[in-house]
């Protein structure tokens, strides 16, 4: 089965590291040699059983062991619905328990855990859970989607709590009453939030797959406000704009690449392809 899925992955432009942790580790080693950091994600979401969610937590703990054993410059990135949040019964309880397990393990290695933001259905629940867990752990941060109207308020709250933010445009298609729809409006919101997190956030990450306008805007704001390059990082996607990643590293910026792996890759790849399509068609 894994061989079959690995062959399928070859048809995609490098968005996924492979089907196994070993393949992801090898990709990260290659990135580290180029001076690029990584965040590793195990692809899956909206699991339907407690056992599946608990297995995911165990796999993340093994992944942390591997990162530590290989002395990689890497952190991990998790989806809470992969860890049980979407379960119809006791989902939140299961997810919190799994997150405690992962965060404790990560803290023992002085490693960081990013929490991915998911669709608007889970947005507030994910935010509330991160705020709760932050009372116990300071080695975690949360992705924020600039496309959502509510993100301005949420970003302000996270900055007040000094919870690191990974700021992105947002890969999910959302309804117009909760989200900006045009490329221009999303970009304007993104830029507004970039300035906010650079000035008020703790170790913010500016995440963009290929938008050089956003990157140049960030660099301009960093220069304008005399922000040290060591106080933030650019985050980009595996398989996108390798030359740009290399150029940013040469310019002294910190660059981290999102390295997903696993057999449940179709929803992730679908979002990536839809994102490319929206960027080509939005006005």
ABEGO torsion letter per residue (X at the ends): XAAAAAAAAAABBGABAEABAAAAAAAAAAAAAAGBBBBBBBBEBGBABAAAAAAAAAAAAAAAAAAAAAGBBBBBBBBAAAAGAABABGAAAAAAAAAAAAAAAAAAAGBBBBBBBBBAAAAAAAAAAAAAAAAABAABBBBBBAABAAAAAAAAAAAAAGBBBBBBAEABBBBAAABBABAAAAAAAAAAAAAAAAAABBGBBBBBAABAAAAAAAAAAAAAAGBBAAABBBBBBBGBGAAAAAAAAAAGBBBBBBBBBEABAAAAAAAAAAAAAAAAABX
